Amino acid sequence: MHPVIFSIGPLTVYSFGVMLAIAFLTAAHVVQRELARKGLDPELASSFVLWAAIGGLVGSRILSLVEDWQGFLEHPLGFIFTGAGFVFYGGLVGGFVTVSLVIWRRGLPWLRVVDCIAPGLAVGQAIGRIGCQLAGDGDWGKPSTLPWAMSYPNAIIGWEAWTSANGLPADVRVHPAPIYETIAYTAVFLVLWRRRRTPHPDGFMLWLYLLLSGAMRFLVEFVRINAPVALGLTEAQLISLAIMLAGSVQIWRSSGPAAVTAPAATGPAAR
């Protein structure tokens, strides 16, 4: 775990920021390839990723504020401008809204475009969680005795407070939940990337992404430290169930006899 890569005078380069940048660049490349393959302008990828980043950061911060309203009231400016405490599902919704606005403003076919974006989302998540692992930003798992369990003594946020609050020693070993999520979202990406060439109705890739990513997050939550909020499930698990349901319903609707898919574009970018 290495929260800080290096420091030169007042300049500090954080591992989470570096991995986030790599995640966005990789996602942009994936989206660009898919746009070209479907006969759309590949140069739109950078615009989509930029607005996804803006909307994602804002949405993530808003959800973290809702989750810790008391912390916001106690230190409002510090809470807003800290580099920690981002919540994924808030970022997903925020990015979804901003990118959708860009798509509609440009008059593009929304379902076809989001199909191109879905694999990029999955690979971006996989890389982003590497940043979470390196930084130790509070999303580790429960105590574990498994051979790969580890401690986060250099975590950028929360480790000392969490161990102290739970009566645990500072060197307690826990599930490396970010690594689990990296593996899970990489698997989602590989499924989407393989499935993208199979004829399907526009929108199918997004629905499949929602189903698979929701299922992965639901399962990983069982070993994370988030507290249950209802029915013995965490907030993230409840949101995951809603996302899985939405994806499943849309897949079922799109698999009907009326579903028609236009042939995918071919060419150098499609290979």
BELGIWO-V443138 format. One record per pair of residues at least 12 apart in sequence whose ideal C-beta (glycine too) atoms are under 8 Angstrom apart, sorted by the first residue. I is the first residue (numbers start at 0). GAP is how many residues later the second one is. D is the distance in Angstrom with one decimal. If there is no record, write none. Layout:
[[I GAP D] [I GAP D]]
//
This chain:
[[0 132 6.9] [0 133 6.0] [0 134 7.6] [0 135 5.1] [0 149 7.8] [0 151 5.9] [0 153 5.4] [0 154 7.0] [1 13 5.4] [1 132 5.4] [1 152 7.6] [2 12 6.0] [2 13 7.3] [2 131 6.8] [2 132 4.7] [2 133 6.3] [2 151 6.1] [2 152 7.2] [2 153 4.3] [4 13 6.3] [13 69 7.1] [13 121 6.7] [13 142 7.6] [14 116 6.1] [14 119 3.8] [14 120 5.6] [15 67 7.4] [15 115 4.2] [15 116 6.9] [15 118 6.6] [15 119 3.9] [15 121 6.5] [15 140 7.4] [16 66 7.8] [16 114 7.6] [17 113 7.2] [18 108 6.0] [18 109 6.3] [18 111 5.2] [18 112 3.0] [18 115 6.6] [19 108 6.0] [19 111 5.6] [21 105 5.6] [22 100 7.7] [22 101 4.4] [22 102 7.6] [22 103 8.0] [22 104 3.9] [22 105 4.4] [22 108 7.3] [23 25 5.3] [23 28 7.9] [23 29 5.8] [23 100 6.6] [25 94 7.8] [25 97 5.6] [25 98 6.6] [25 101 5.9] [26 22 5.9] [26 25 7.9] [26 93 3.7] [26 94 6.9] [26 96 6.0] [26 97 3.8] [27 17 4.9] [27 18 5.7] [27 20 7.8] [27 21 4.3] [27 92 7.1] [28 16 7.6] [29 89 5.3] [29 90 4.1] [29 93 5.7] [30 14 4.2] [30 17 6.1] [30 18 6.8] [30 85 5.6] [30 86 5.5] [30 88 7.8] [30 89 4.2] [31 13 3.8] [31 14 7.8] [32 236 6.0] [33 81 7.4] [33 82 3.6] [33 83 7.7] [33 85 6.5] [33 86 7.5] [33 162 6.9] [34 78 7.5] [34 81 5.0] [35 229 7.6] [35 231 7.4] [35 233 3.3] [35 234 7.2] [36 79 7.9] [36 159 8.0] [36 227 6.0] [36 228 5.8] [36 229 7.9] [36 230 7.8] [36 232 5.6] [36 233 4.2] [37 74 6.0] [37 77 7.3] [37 78 6.0] [37 226 6.0] [37 227 5.7] [38 225 8.0] [38 226 3.7] [39 68 7.1] [39 72 7.1] [39 73 6.8] [39 76 6.9] [41 227 6.8] [43 62 7.6] [43 64 7.7] [43 69 7.9] [44 75 8.0] [46 55 6.3] [47 51 5.3] [47 54 6.5] [47 55 8.0] [47 65 7.8] [47 69 6.4] [48 71 7.6] [50 44 7.6] [50 47 4.4] [50 48 5.5] [50 50 7.7] [50 51 5.2] [51 43 3.9] [51 46 6.6] [51 47 5.1] [51 65 8.0] [52 42 7.4] [53 44 6.1] [54 36 7.9] [54 39 4.0] [54 40 4.5] [54 41 7.4] [54 42 5.7] [54 43 3.0] [54 44 6.8] [55 35 3.7] [55 36 7.2] [55 38 5.1] [55 39 3.8] [55 42 8.0] [56 29 7.2] [56 34 6.8] [56 37 7.3] [57 36 5.1] [58 31 4.4] [58 32 5.2] [58 33 7.3] [58 34 5.0] [58 35 1.9] [58 36 6.7] [58 38 7.3] [59 26 4.0] [59 27 5.1] [59 28 6.9] [59 30 4.3] [59 31 3.6] [59 34 6.5] [60 19 6.8] [60 24 7.7] [60 25 6.6] [60 29 7.2] [61 28 5.8] [61 32 7.2] [62 24 4.2] [62 26 6.5] [62 27 2.7] [62 28 7.9] [62 30 7.7] [63 21 4.6] [63 22 6.2] [63 23 4.7] [63 26 6.6] [64 14 6.9] [64 15 7.7] [66 20 6.6] [66 168 7.4] [67 17 7.4] [82 73 7.9] [83 53 5.4] [83 54 7.0] [83 72 6.2] [83 73 4.3] [84 52 7.9] [84 53 7.6] [84 72 7.4] [85 51 7.9] [87 37 7.7] [87 129 7.9] [87 148 7.8] [88 147 6.6] [88 150 5.1] [91 29 8.0] [98 15 8.0] [98 18 7.0] [108 93 6.8] [110 90 7.9] [110 91 3.8] [110 92 3.7] [110 95 7.5] [111 90 4.6] [111 91 8.0] [113 89 6.7] [113 91 7.7] [113 92 4.5] [114 81 7.8] [114 87 5.9] [114 88 6.3] [114 89 6.8] [114 90 4.1] [114 91 6.0] [115 89 7.9] [116 89 7.4] [117 74 5.8] [117 87 4.2] [117 88 4.8] [117 90 7.2] [117 91 4.0] [118 70 5.8] [118 73 4.4] [118 74 5.4] [118 77 6.6] [118 86 7.0] [118 90 7.7] [120 88 6.1] [120 92 7.6] [121 63 5.3] [121 64 7.9] [121 66 4.4] [121 67 3.8] [121 70 5.8] [121 87 6.1] [121 90 7.9] [121 91 6.5] [122 62 7.5] [122 63 7.5] [122 66 4.5] [124 56 7.3] [124 60 4.2] [124 63 7.9] [124 88 7.1] [125 55 7.7] [125 56 5.1] [125 59 3.9] [125 60 4.5] [125 62 7.9] [125 63 6.1] [126 55 7.7] [128 49 4.5] [128 50 7.6] [128 52 4.4] [128 53 4.4] [128 56 6.8] [129 48 7.2] [129 52 5.6] [131 46 4.2] [131 49 7.9] [132 43 6.4] [132 45 3.8] [132 46 5.7] [132 49 7.2] [134 20 7.4] [134 21 4.8] [135 16 4.1] [135 18 6.4] [135 19 2.9] [135 20 5.7] [135 21 7.4] [135 22 8.0] [135 23 6.3] [136 18 7.1] [136 19 5.7] [136 20 5.7] [136 21 7.7] [137 17 7.1] [137 19 5.2] [137 20 4.1] [137 21 8.0] [137 24 7.5] [138 38 5.9] [138 39 6.0] [138 85 6.6] [139 12 5.5] [139 15 7.7] [139 19 7.9] [139 34 5.0] [139 35 7.0] [139 36 6.8] [139 37 5.6] [139 38 7.3] [139 84 7.6] [139 85 6.7] [140 33 5.0] [140 34 2.7] [140 35 6.8] [140 36 3.9] [140 39 7.5] [140 82 4.3] [140 83 5.3] [140 84 6.6] [141 32 6.1] [141 33 5.9] [141 81 5.6] [141 82 7.1] [141 83 5.9] [142 25 6.7] [142 29 5.5] [142 30 6.8] [142 31 5.4] [143 29 6.1] [143 30 5.8] [143 31 4.8] [143 79 7.5] [144 28 7.1] [145 29 7.3] [147 28 6.6] [147 31 7.9] [148 24 3.8] [148 25 6.0] [148 26 6.2] [148 27 7.1] [149 23 5.8] [149 24 7.0] [149 26 5.5] [150 19 7.6] [150 20 5.3] [150 21 6.3] [150 22 5.6] [150 23 7.1] [151 22 7.3] [152 17 6.2] [152 18 7.1] [161 63 7.0] [173 51 7.9] [174 48 4.4] [174 49 7.6] [176 43 5.9] [176 46 6.0] [176 47 4.9] [179 40 5.2] [179 43 7.1] [180 35 7.2] [180 36 7.4] [180 39 5.5] [183 32 3.8] [183 33 7.8] [183 35 7.6] [183 36 6.3] [184 28 6.7] [184 31 6.5] [186 29 7.5] [187 21 6.8] [187 24 4.5] [187 25 5.4] [187 28 6.2] [190 17 7.5] [190 21 6.3] [191 13 6.0] [191 16 6.5] [191 17 6.1] [191 20 7.7] [194 13 6.7] [196 67 7.2] [198 62 4.9] [198 64 7.8] [198 65 7.9] [199 54 7.5] [199 61 5.6] [200 53 4.3] [200 54 8.0] [200 58 4.1] [200 59 6.9] [200 60 5.2] [201 59 6.8] [201 60 7.8] [202 47 6.7] [202 51 6.3] [203 47 6.8] [203 50 5.5] [205 41 8.0] [205 44 8.0] [206 39 7.7] [206 40 4.5] [206 41 7.9] [206 43 4.0] [206 44 4.7] [206 47 6.8] [207 39 6.8] [207 43 6.6] [208 38 7.4] [209 33 5.0] [209 34 7.0] [209 36 5.9] [209 37 3.3] [209 40 7.7] [210 32 7.9] [210 33 5.4] [210 36 3.5] [210 37 5.7] [210 40 6.6] [211 35 7.9] [212 30 7.4] [213 26 4.3] [213 27 7.2] [213 28 8.0] [213 29 3.9] [213 30 3.9] [213 33 6.6] [214 25 7.3] [214 29 5.8] [216 19 6.0] [216 20 7.7] [216 23 4.7] [217 18 7.9] [217 19 5.2] [217 22 4.0] [217 23 6.7] [217 26 7.1] [220 12 7.8] [220 13 5.1] [220 15 5.2] [220 16 4.8] [220 19 7.3] [223 12 7.8]]
//
